[in-house]
Amino acid sequence: MRLLVDLRARRDAAYDNAHHRKIQGRLWEALDGTDYDDRHGSDEPPGFCYSLVFPPREMREGDTRHLLVASPEEPLLAHVAESFQSDRELNLGDMPFTVEDVRALAPDVGEPGTRGTLESGTGVLVRIPPWQREEYGIEGDHGDSATFWRPEHAMEPFREQVENNLDRKHGLFAPDYLPGPSDVAGDLFDGYDLIKTYALPVDVTEDQRMTYVLSKWNLDYTVRDDDHRRHLNLALDCGIGERNALGFGFLNVVEDDDGR
């Protein structure tokens, strides 16, 4: 599930490509004092992801923009919606907005047999742990830190890290009796069309700025069965890859057999 938040610019502003932490801060503020508060600062996936403000271009006072917030947990989204409705100011650095409306959406990849494409609306963060570099044939002096995935590392580590990460989310947000992505035969996606790889400096705390190597994708799929449909919809709800609380890995359905 997700929320579509309609915004109106309160003044002229240039577009800020790195307003992740500002959105993150507002969402954690919305969850403060709720059953989800203890996820703040946890190493576990947060159970939500979000787009950046779109369309991403310079704005004039009064212009309309939008924000999407996704989660597999309806009560979490209810807290977020209540926060946006009770406090309609959303200040994202030098981009001040007024919240005009908040609406619920329920995107779905489609029934078994549906073919479509998921597009990464924000960059996907995939890091390869040091102990797996040799397994993937990644050479060079990378130190003790995880290695950001880049195209020269080939597709195997990207596919496996994305699936392993979604397995982790499945264990947290899906019933125990249902099989996860690695428990079933077949790949999560049919095709991986890399749009670009880029480095993005992001303020992760008040005092810390980190530069992440991210990638953007068109990910083709054919829904095999109900389990596969559930896994793809979980990816829509939670995002793929790491640091979803910073908005990374947010996905949108861009096409399917029904033209949705």
Contacts in CASP RR format, 6 or more apart in sequence:
PFRMAT RR
TARGET T0000
AUTHOR 0000-0000-0000
METHOD contacts of the structure
MODEL  1
MRLLVDLRARRDAAYDNAHHRKIQGRLWEALDGTDYDDRHGSDEPPGFCY
SLVFPPREMREGDTRHLLVASPEEPLLAHVAESFQSDRELNLGDMPFTVE
DVRALAPDVGEPGTRGTLESGTGVLVRIPPWQREEYGIEGDHGDSATFWR
PEHAMEPFREQVENNLDRKHGLFAPDYLPGPSDVAGDLFDGYDLIKTYAL
PVDVTEDQRMTYVLSKWNLDYTVRDDDHRRHLNLALDCGIGERNALGFGF
LNVVEDDDGR
1 70 0 8 1.000
1 71 0 8 1.000
1 72 0 8 1.000
1 74 0 8 1.000
1 77 0 8 1.000
1 104 0 8 1.000
1 105 0 8 1.000
1 106 0 8 1.000
1 237 0 8 1.000
2 68 0 8 1.000
2 69 0 8 1.000
2 70 0 8 1.000
2 71 0 8 1.000
2 77 0 8 1.000
2 104 0 8 1.000
2 105 0 8 1.000
2 106 0 8 1.000
2 107 0 8 1.000
2 236 0 8 1.000
2 237 0 8 1.000
3 68 0 8 1.000
3 69 0 8 1.000
3 70 0 8 1.000
3 77 0 8 1.000
3 80 0 8 1.000
3 81 0 8 1.000
3 84 0 8 1.000
3 102 0 8 1.000
3 103 0 8 1.000
3 104 0 8 1.000
3 105 0 8 1.000
4 66 0 8 1.000
4 67 0 8 1.000
4 68 0 8 1.000
4 102 0 8 1.000
4 103 0 8 1.000
4 104 0 8 1.000
4 105 0 8 1.000
5 66 0 8 1.000
5 67 0 8 1.000
5 68 0 8 1.000
5 69 0 8 1.000
5 84 0 8 1.000
5 90 0 8 1.000
5 99 0 8 1.000
5 101 0 8 1.000
5 102 0 8 1.000
6 64 0 8 1.000
6 66 0 8 1.000
6 99 0 8 1.000
6 100 0 8 1.000
6 101 0 8 1.000
6 102 0 8 1.000
6 103 0 8 1.000
7 53 0 8 1.000
7 64 0 8 1.000
7 65 0 8 1.000
7 66 0 8 1.000
7 67 0 8 1.000
7 90 0 8 1.000
7 97 0 8 1.000
7 98 0 8 1.000
7 99 0 8 1.000
7 100 0 8 1.000
8 62 0 8 1.000
8 63 0 8 1.000
8 64 0 8 1.000
8 65 0 8 1.000
8 97 0 8 1.000
8 98 0 8 1.000
8 100 0 8 1.000
9 59 0 8 1.000
9 60 0 8 1.000
9 61 0 8 1.000
9 62 0 8 1.000
9 63 0 8 1.000
9 64 0 8 1.000
9 65 0 8 1.000
9 95 0 8 1.000
9 96 0 8 1.000
9 97 0 8 1.000
10 61 0 8 1.000
10 62 0 8 1.000
10 96 0 8 1.000
10 97 0 8 1.000
10 98 0 8 1.000
11 61 0 8 1.000
11 96 0 8 1.000
12 58 0 8 1.000
12 59 0 8 1.000
12 60 0 8 1.000
12 61 0 8 1.000
13 58 0 8 1.000
13 59 0 8 1.000
13 94 0 8 1.000
13 95 0 8 1.000
13 96 0 8 1.000
14 58 0 8 1.000
14 94 0 8 1.000
15 53 0 8 1.000
15 56 0 8 1.000
15 57 0 8 1.000
15 58 0 8 1.000
15 59 0 8 1.000
15 95 0 8 1.000
16 92 0 8 1.000
16 93 0 8 1.000
16 94 0 8 1.000
16 95 0 8 1.000
17 52 0 8 1.000
17 56 0 8 1.000
17 200 0 8 1.000
18 200 0 8 1.000
18 201 0 8 1.000
18 202 0 8 1.000
18 203 0 8 1.000
19 52 0 8 1.000
19 53 0 8 1.000
19 92 0 8 1.000
19 93 0 8 1.000
19 95 0 8 1.000
20 52 0 8 1.000
20 202 0 8 1.000
20 246 0 8 1.000
20 247 0 8 1.000
20 248 0 8 1.000
21 202 0 8 1.000
21 203 0 8 1.000
21 204 0 8 1.000
21 205 0 8 1.000
21 246 0 8 1.000
22 91 0 8 1.000
22 92 0 8 1.000
22 93 0 8 1.000
23 50 0 8 1.000
23 52 0 8 1.000
23 67 0 8 1.000
23 92 0 8 1.000
23 247 0 8 1.000
24 245 0 8 1.000
24 246 0 8 1.000
24 247 0 8 1.000
26 83 0 8 1.000
26 90 0 8 1.000
27 48 0 8 1.000
27 50 0 8 1.000
27 69 0 8 1.000
27 80 0 8 1.000
27 245 0 8 1.000
28 40 0 8 1.000
29 83 0 8 1.000
30 79 0 8 1.000
30 80 0 8 1.000
30 82 0 8 1.000
30 83 0 8 1.000
30 84 0 8 1.000
31 37 0 8 1.000
31 39 0 8 1.000
31 40 0 8 1.000
31 76 0 8 1.000
31 79 0 8 1.000
31 80 0 8 1.000
34 76 0 8 1.000
34 79 0 8 1.000
35 75 0 8 1.000
36 73 0 8 1.000
36 76 0 8 1.000
36 79 0 8 1.000
39 46 0 8 1.000
39 47 0 8 1.000
44 168 0 8 1.000
44 172 0 8 1.000
45 165 0 8 1.000
45 168 0 8 1.000
45 169 0 8 1.000
45 172 0 8 1.000
45 238 0 8 1.000
45 244 0 8 1.000
46 244 0 8 1.000
46 245 0 8 1.000
47 71 0 8 1.000
47 72 0 8 1.000
47 73 0 8 1.000
47 76 0 8 1.000
47 169 0 8 1.000
47 172 0 8 1.000
47 173 0 8 1.000
47 237 0 8 1.000
47 238 0 8 1.000
47 244 0 8 1.000
48 69 0 8 1.000
48 70 0 8 1.000
48 71 0 8 1.000
48 73 0 8 1.000
48 76 0 8 1.000
48 77 0 8 1.000
48 80 0 8 1.000
48 238 0 8 1.000
48 244 0 8 1.000
48 245 0 8 1.000
49 69 0 8 1.000
49 70 0 8 1.000
49 71 0 8 1.000
49 237 0 8 1.000
49 238 0 8 1.000
49 239 0 8 1.000
49 244 0 8 1.000
49 245 0 8 1.000
49 247 0 8 1.000
49 248 0 8 1.000
49 249 0 8 1.000
49 250 0 8 1.000
50 67 0 8 1.000
50 68 0 8 1.000
50 69 0 8 1.000
50 70 0 8 1.000
50 247 0 8 1.000
50 250 0 8 1.000
51 66 0 8 1.000
51 67 0 8 1.000
51 68 0 8 1.000
51 69 0 8 1.000
51 121 0 8 1.000
51 122 0 8 1.000
51 247 0 8 1.000
51 250 0 8 1.000
51 252 0 8 1.000
52 67 0 8 1.000
52 121 0 8 1.000
52 122 0 8 1.000
52 247 0 8 1.000
53 65 0 8 1.000
53 66 0 8 1.000
53 67 0 8 1.000
53 92 0 8 1.000
53 95 0 8 1.000
53 97 0 8 1.000
54 65 0 8 1.000
54 66 0 8 1.000
54 67 0 8 1.000
55 65 0 8 1.000
59 65 0 8 1.000
59 95 0 8 1.000
64 100 0 8 1.000
65 97 0 8 1.000
67 90 0 8 1.000
68 105 0 8 1.000
68 250 0 8 1.000
68 252 0 8 1.000
69 77 0 8 1.000
69 80 0 8 1.000
70 236 0 8 1.000
70 237 0 8 1.000
70 238 0 8 1.000
70 239 0 8 1.000
70 250 0 8 1.000
71 77 0 8 1.000
71 237 0 8 1.000
71 238 0 8 1.000
72 173 0 8 1.000
72 174 0 8 1.000
72 234 0 8 1.000
72 237 0 8 1.000
72 238 0 8 1.000
73 173 0 8 1.000
77 104 0 8 1.000
81 102 0 8 1.000
81 104 0 8 1.000
84 90 0 8 1.000
84 99 0 8 1.000
84 102 0 8 1.000
85 99 0 8 1.000
85 102 0 8 1.000
88 98 0 8 1.000
88 99 0 8 1.000
88 100 0 8 1.000
89 96 0 8 1.000
89 97 0 8 1.000
89 98 0 8 1.000
89 99 0 8 1.000
90 96 0 8 1.000
90 97 0 8 1.000
90 98 0 8 1.000
90 99 0 8 1.000
91 97 0 8 1.000
107 233 0 8 1.000
107 236 0 8 1.000
107 252 0 8 1.000
107 253 0 8 1.000
107 260 0 8 1.000
108 229 0 8 1.000
108 233 0 8 1.000
108 253 0 8 1.000
109 116 0 8 1.000
109 118 0 8 1.000
109 221 0 8 1.000
109 223 0 8 1.000
109 229 0 8 1.000
109 232 0 8 1.000
109 233 0 8 1.000
109 236 0 8 1.000
109 253 0 8 1.000
109 256 0 8 1.000
110 223 0 8 1.000
110 229 0 8 1.000
110 256 0 8 1.000
110 258 0 8 1.000
111 223 0 8 1.000
111 229 0 8 1.000
112 223 0 8 1.000
112 224 0 8 1.000
112 225 0 8 1.000
112 226 0 8 1.000
112 228 0 8 1.000
112 229 0 8 1.000
113 222 0 8 1.000
113 223 0 8 1.000
113 224 0 8 1.000
113 257 0 8 1.000
114 222 0 8 1.000
114 223 0 8 1.000
114 256 0 8 1.000
114 257 0 8 1.000
114 258 0 8 1.000
115 220 0 8 1.000
115 221 0 8 1.000
115 222 0 8 1.000
115 223 0 8 1.000
115 256 0 8 1.000
115 257 0 8 1.000
116 220 0 8 1.000
116 221 0 8 1.000
116 222 0 8 1.000
116 253 0 8 1.000
116 254 0 8 1.000
116 255 0 8 1.000
116 256 0 8 1.000
116 257 0 8 1.000
117 218 0 8 1.000
117 219 0 8 1.000
117 220 0 8 1.000
117 221 0 8 1.000
117 253 0 8 1.000
117 254 0 8 1.000
117 255 0 8 1.000
117 256 0 8 1.000
118 189 0 8 1.000
118 218 0 8 1.000
118 219 0 8 1.000
118 221 0 8 1.000
118 232 0 8 1.000
118 235 0 8 1.000
118 236 0 8 1.000
118 251 0 8 1.000
118 252 0 8 1.000
118 253 0 8 1.000
118 254 0 8 1.000
119 216 0 8 1.000
119 217 0 8 1.000
119 218 0 8 1.000
119 219 0 8 1.000
119 251 0 8 1.000
119 252 0 8 1.000
119 254 0 8 1.000
120 195 0 8 1.000
120 215 0 8 1.000
120 216 0 8 1.000
120 217 0 8 1.000
120 219 0 8 1.000
120 240 0 8 1.000
120 249 0 8 1.000
120 250 0 8 1.000
120 251 0 8 1.000
121 216 0 8 1.000
121 249 0 8 1.000
121 250 0 8 1.000
121 251 0 8 1.000
121 252 0 8 1.000
122 214 0 8 1.000
122 247 0 8 1.000
122 248 0 8 1.000
122 249 0 8 1.000
122 250 0 8 1.000
123 200 0 8 1.000
123 214 0 8 1.000
123 215 0 8 1.000
123 216 0 8 1.000
123 248 0 8 1.000
123 249 0 8 1.000
123 250 0 8 1.000
124 162 0 8 1.000
124 214 0 8 1.000
124 215 0 8 1.000
124 216 0 8 1.000
124 217 0 8 1.000
124 240 0 8 1.000
124 241 0 8 1.000
124 248 0 8 1.000
124 249 0 8 1.000
125 148 0 8 1.000
125 212 0 8 1.000
125 213 0 8 1.000
125 214 0 8 1.000
125 241 0 8 1.000
125 242 0 8 1.000
125 243 0 8 1.000
125 248 0 8 1.000
125 249 0 8 1.000
126 148 0 8 1.000
126 149 0 8 1.000
126 157 0 8 1.000
126 158 0 8 1.000
126 161 0 8 1.000
126 162 0 8 1.000
126 215 0 8 1.000
126 241 0 8 1.000
126 242 0 8 1.000
127 146 0 8 1.000
127 147 0 8 1.000
127 148 0 8 1.000
127 149 0 8 1.000
127 161 0 8 1.000
127 242 0 8 1.000
128 136 0 8 1.000
128 138 0 8 1.000
128 146 0 8 1.000
128 147 0 8 1.000
128 148 0 8 1.000
128 149 0 8 1.000
128 153 0 8 1.000
128 157 0 8 1.000
128 161 0 8 1.000
129 146 0 8 1.000
130 142 0 8 1.000
130 143 0 8 1.000
130 144 0 8 1.000
130 145 0 8 1.000
130 146 0 8 1.000
130 147 0 8 1.000
132 157 0 8 1.000
133 142 0 8 1.000
133 147 0 8 1.000
136 153 0 8 1.000
136 154 0 8 1.000
136 156 0 8 1.000
136 157 0 8 1.000
138 147 0 8 1.000
138 153 0 8 1.000
138 157 0 8 1.000
147 153 0 8 1.000
148 212 0 8 1.000
148 213 0 8 1.000
149 157 0 8 1.000
149 158 0 8 1.000
149 161 0 8 1.000
149 213 0 8 1.000
149 215 0 8 1.000
150 197 0 8 1.000
150 213 0 8 1.000
151 194 0 8 1.000
151 197 0 8 1.000
151 215 0 8 1.000
155 192 0 8 1.000
158 192 0 8 1.000
158 215 0 8 1.000
159 187 0 8 1.000
159 188 0 8 1.000
159 189 0 8 1.000
159 192 0 8 1.000
161 241 0 8 1.000
162 188 0 8 1.000
162 240 0 8 1.000
162 241 0 8 1.000
163 181 0 8 1.000
163 182 0 8 1.000
163 188 0 8 1.000
164 182 0 8 1.000
165 240 0 8 1.000
165 241 0 8 1.000
165 242 0 8 1.000
166 181 0 8 1.000
166 188 0 8 1.000
166 231 0 8 1.000
166 234 0 8 1.000
166 235 0 8 1.000
166 238 0 8 1.000
166 240 0 8 1.000
166 241 0 8 1.000
167 180 0 8 1.000
167 181 0 8 1.000
167 182 0 8 1.000
169 234 0 8 1.000
169 238 0 8 1.000
170 178 0 8 1.000
170 180 0 8 1.000
170 181 0 8 1.000
170 231 0 8 1.000
170 234 0 8 1.000
171 180 0 8 1.000
173 234 0 8 1.000
173 237 0 8 1.000
173 238 0 8 1.000
174 180 0 8 1.000
174 230 0 8 1.000
174 234 0 8 1.000
178 227 0 8 1.000
178 230 0 8 1.000
179 227 0 8 1.000
180 227 0 8 1.000
180 231 0 8 1.000
181 188 0 8 1.000
181 231 0 8 1.000
184 227 0 8 1.000
184 228 0 8 1.000
184 231 0 8 1.000
186 224 0 8 1.000
186 228 0 8 1.000
188 221 0 8 1.000
188 228 0 8 1.000
188 231 0 8 1.000
188 232 0 8 1.000
188 235 0 8 1.000
189 219 0 8 1.000
189 220 0 8 1.000
189 221 0 8 1.000
190 220 0 8 1.000
190 221 0 8 1.000
190 222 0 8 1.000
191 219 0 8 1.000
191 220 0 8 1.000
191 221 0 8 1.000
192 217 0 8 1.000
192 219 0 8 1.000
192 220 0 8 1.000
193 217 0 8 1.000
193 218 0 8 1.000
193 219 0 8 1.000
193 220 0 8 1.000
194 215 0 8 1.000
194 216 0 8 1.000
194 217 0 8 1.000
195 215 0 8 1.000
195 216 0 8 1.000
195 217 0 8 1.000
195 218 0 8 1.000
196 215 0 8 1.000
196 216 0 8 1.000
197 213 0 8 1.000
197 214 0 8 1.000
197 215 0 8 1.000
197 216 0 8 1.000
198 213 0 8 1.000
198 214 0 8 1.000
198 215 0 8 1.000
198 216 0 8 1.000
199 211 0 8 1.000
199 212 0 8 1.000
199 213 0 8 1.000
199 214 0 8 1.000
200 211 0 8 1.000
200 212 0 8 1.000
200 214 0 8 1.000
201 209 0 8 1.000
201 210 0 8 1.000
201 211 0 8 1.000
202 209 0 8 1.000
202 210 0 8 1.000
202 211 0 8 1.000
202 212 0 8 1.000
202 246 0 8 1.000
203 209 0 8 1.000
204 210 0 8 1.000
204 246 0 8 1.000
212 243 0 8 1.000
212 248 0 8 1.000
214 248 0 8 1.000
218 254 0 8 1.000
219 251 0 8 1.000
221 232 0 8 1.000
223 229 0 8 1.000
223 232 0 8 1.000
235 251 0 8 1.000
236 251 0 8 1.000
236 252 0 8 1.000
236 253 0 8 1.000
238 244 0 8 1.000
239 249 0 8 1.000
239 250 0 8 1.000
239 251 0 8 1.000
240 249 0 8 1.000
240 251 0 8 1.000
241 248 0 8 1.000
241 249 0 8 1.000
242 248 0 8 1.000
244 250 0 8 1.000
253 260 0 8 1.000
END
